[in-house]
Amino acid sequence: MAAFPPITHVALTVRDLAVSVPWYEALLDAKPVLDEDTDPGFHHTVYLLGNTLLGLHQHTTPAPDEVFSEHRIGLDHVAFSCANRGELEEWVGRLDKLGVKHGGIKDAAYGSGVSFRDPDGIPLEFFAPPS
């Protein structure tokens, strides 16, 4: 059997694409490669990050009035890879420039990361392996 395949895409459900799309475009410094209505019942905006697609979905059925919680079963967070701590520090500077609140760089034996949230409260992270 072949090696386990890599992740091709991650799709996040957002409350309002009119809010999330500009936020992600500023963070990613990228325009979507796909922006369309799909069947059944949602619109998606998709970004290409290396070999991985990051999709934002807004369903025609309104999202419940609740705040995202990583403590529920399902998604905990999405982490973006940095080559080293120096690159991680550059991303912290970008978050600061964009006015995105974050928890600062946290160092551990397995690597270093900085956590932040998107407009819907979905946890995101920049992560670098230990040096």
LINNOR-V813554 format. One record per helix or strand of 2 or more residues. SS is the DSSP state (H for helix, E for strand). FROM is the first residue (numbers start at 1). TO is the last residue. If there is no record, write none. Layout:
# LINNOR-V813554
ss: <SS	SS>
from: <FROM	FROM>
to: <TO	TO>
This chain:
# LINNOR-V813554
ss: <E	H	E	E	E	E	H	E	E	E>
from: <9	17	34	42	52	78	85	102	111	123>
to: <13	28	38	49	59	82	98	108	117	128>
